[in-house]
Amino acid sequence: MQEKAASAAAYVRAIAEKRGRNAEGAEKAVRESATFHQGV
């Protein structure tokens, strides 16, 4: 699951950077969401 989360985070980061958005915040949101779902 960690590989999928890392891929999703990288994908979201790339989109955010391309659109001039907060890439760090977008990546953090994906990673925290993945951590939450793993624990459930």
Secondary structure, 3 states (H helix, E strand, C coil): CHHHHHHHHHHHHHHHHHCCCCHHHHHHHHHHHHHHHHHC
